């Protein structure tokens, strides 16, 4: 059973979303919150959730800040942002803060349910139009400026080599960019899940990134 926390400042949306999600036997709503602060309090108060469905524009504490706080408190929790197309910069900040992707508010209910299941499996969701814009904003933190400038002109494989990424690590990066979970990567590369996790940790260190979403963005930029 996937535990979902709904965060939205509109009480009608919160209750409607709860009814929709609980129609699926694989989902259970563990709570609803009005902003990022309430969502953070859910976790600091001992609550749990596998996936947080997070509105991005809310008073008091936005979904961007709420994402950051929750990921610091509960790093294994997946956060799926609810947004509109004119929220590009908010989306970028939310992804940098650890969100696993985003959904548009006007999509059909079954797409929302599927999106929750997708990020719960360790995959990420991002619209191609936004992916192209992300490359202008998100840069790895550890590389020197000349290295970044040089790497940006290369294809993904060559760019990864500039950061000392090995051949096997590059394969892992490519699979992450395709949206595969750790389990799926392990199966395709004939590795254990533990080994895949170790490779990902090493990749994050070399690229100066925080999570697998940023790895995928780095690959496609």
C-alpha positions in Angstrom: 0.0 0.0 0.0 1.4 3.4 -1.0 0.9 6.1 1.6 0.1 9.5 0.2 0.1 12.9 1.9 -1.9 15.6 0.0 -0.7 19.2 0.3 -2.8 22.0 -1.2 -4.1 25.3 0.1 -7.6 24.7 -1.5 -9.7 22.5 0.9 -11.9 21.5 -2.0 -9.0 20.2 -4.0 -7.6 18.4 -1.0 -10.8 16.5 -0.3 -11.5 15.8 -4.0 -8.0 14.5 -4.5 -8.4 12.3 -1.4 -11.6 10.7 -2.8 -10.0 10.1 -6.1 -6.8 8.5 -4.8 -8.6 6.2 -2.3 -10.6 4.7 -5.2 -7.3 2.9 -6.1 -6.7 -0.1 -3.8 -3.0 0.4 -3.9 -3.2 3.9 -2.4 -4.1 5.2 1.0 -4.2 8.9 2.0 -2.4 9.4 5.4 -3.3 13.0 5.7 -4.0 16.4 4.0 -2.2 19.7 4.7 -2.8 23.3 3.7 0.8 24.3 3.1 4.4 23.2 3.2 4.7 24.0 6.9 1.8 21.7 7.8 3.3 19.0 5.6 6.7 19.3 7.4 4.9 19.2 10.8 3.3 15.9 9.7 6.8 14.3 9.5 8.3 16.0 12.5 5.3 14.9 14.5 6.0 11.2 13.7 3.9 10.9 10.6 5.0 9.1 7.5 4.3 9.1 3.7 5.7 7.3 0.7 4.7 10.1 -1.7 3.8 13.7 -1.0 1.5 15.2 -3.6 2.5 18.9 -3.3 0.9 22.0 -4.6 3.6 24.5 -5.5 2.0 27.9 -4.9 0.7 28.2 -1.4 0.6 30.9 1.3 2.9 30.8 4.3 5.2 28.0 3.1 5.3 27.1 -0.6 5.7 23.7 -2.2 9.3 24.7 -3.1 10.3 25.4 0.6 8.1 22.5 1.8 9.9 20.1 -0.5 13.3 21.2 0.9 12.2 20.8 4.5 10.6 17.4 4.0 13.5 16.0 2.1 15.8 17.0 4.9 13.6 15.3 7.5 12.5 12.3 5.4 14.9 11.9 2.5 13.3 8.6 1.2 9.9 10.2 0.8 9.1 11.0 -2.9 7.6 14.4 -3.6 5.4 15.0 -6.7 4.7 18.6 -7.5 1.3 19.8 -8.7 1.7 22.8 -11.0 0.7 24.8 -14.1 2.8 25.5 -17.1 3.6 29.0 -16.0 5.4 27.7 -12.9 8.7 27.0 -14.7 11.1 28.6 -12.2 9.2 27.2 -9.2 9.5 23.7 -10.8 13.2 24.2 -11.2 13.7 25.1 -7.6 11.5 22.3 -6.4 13.5 19.8 -8.4 16.7 21.2 -7.0 15.2 20.8 -3.5 14.6 17.1 -4.2 11.3 16.7 -5.9 10.9 13.6 -8.1 9.0 15.4 -10.8 5.7 17.2 -11.4 2.1 16.7 -12.6 -0.1 19.3 -14.3 -3.3 20.1 -12.4 -5.5 19.7 -15.4 -4.6 16.1 -16.2 -7.1 13.2 -15.8 -7.3 11.5 -12.4 -5.9 8.2 -13.6 -2.7 10.1 -14.7 -2.3 11.4 -11.2 -2.7 7.9 -9.7 -0.1 6.5 -12.2 2.3 9.4 -11.5 2.2 8.6 -7.8 3.0 5.0 -8.5 5.8 5.9 -10.9 7.7 8.1 -8.5 7.1 5.6 -5.7 9.0 3.1 -7.8 12.0 5.4 -7.9 11.4 6.9 -11.3 11.0 10.6 -12.1 8.4 12.6 -14.1 9.2 15.6 -16.1 7.7 17.2 -19.2 10.2 17.6 -22.2 9.4 21.3 -22.5 10.5 21.9 -18.9 13.5 19.6 -19.3 14.9 21.9 -22.0 14.6 24.9 -19.7 16.1 23.1 -16.7 19.5 22.9 -18.4 19.9 26.7 -18.2 19.4 26.7 -14.4 20.8 23.6 -12.9 24.5 23.1 -12.9 26.7 20.7 -10.9 28.3 22.4 -7.9 31.7 20.7 -7.7 33.2 21.3 -11.1 35.3 24.3 -11.9 33.9 26.9 -14.3 36.3 26.0 -17.2 35.4 22.3 -16.8 31.7 23.1 -16.9 32.1 25.2 -20.0 34.1 22.6 -21.8 31.8 19.7 -20.7 28.7 21.6 -21.9 30.0 21.4 -25.5 30.3 17.7 -25.5 27.9 14.8 -25.9 26.6 13.3 -22.7 29.2 10.5 -22.6 32.1 12.8 -23.1 30.7 15.3 -20.6 30.5 12.5 -18.0 34.1 11.5 -18.6 35.2 15.1 -17.9 34.0 14.5 -14.3 35.8 11.2 -13.9 32.7 9.0 -14.4 33.6 5.4 -15.2 32.2 3.3 -18.0 29.9 1.4 -15.7 28.8 4.6 -13.9 27.9 6.1 -17.3 25.7 3.1 -18.0 23.9 3.7 -14.6 23.5 7.4 -15.5 22.0 6.5 -18.9 19.5 4.2 -17.2 18.5 6.8 -14.7 18.0 9.3 -17.5 15.7 6.8 -19.1 13.6 6.8 -15.9 14.5 3.3 -14.6 14.3 2.4 -10.9 17.3 1.0 -9.1 15.8 -2.5 -9.4 15.3 -2.2 -13.1 18.9 -0.9 -13.5 20.2 -3.8 -11.5 18.3 -6.3 -13.7 19.5 -4.7 -17.0 23.1 -4.3 -16.0 23.3 -7.6 -14.1 24.2 -6.0 -10.8 22.7 -6.1 -7.3 20.5 -3.2 -6.1 23.1 -2.5 -3.4 25.8 -2.1 -6.0 23.6 0.2 -8.1 23.0 2.4 -5.0 26.8 2.5 -4.4 27.4 3.6 -8.0 24.7 6.3 -7.7 26.3 7.6 -4.5 29.7 7.8 -6.3 28.1 9.5 -9.3 26.4 12.1 -7.1 29.8 12.8 -5.4 31.6 13.2 -8.7 29.0 15.5 -10.3 28.3 17.5 -7.2 24.6 16.7 -7.3 22.1 15.8 -4.7 19.7 13.1 -6.1 18.9 11.0 -9.2 16.6 13.6 -10.6 19.5 16.0 -11.0 21.6 13.2 -12.5 19.0 12.8 -15.2 18.8 16.5 -15.8 22.6 16.7 -16.0 22.6 13.9 -18.6 20.1 15.5 -20.9 21.3 19.1 -20.7 
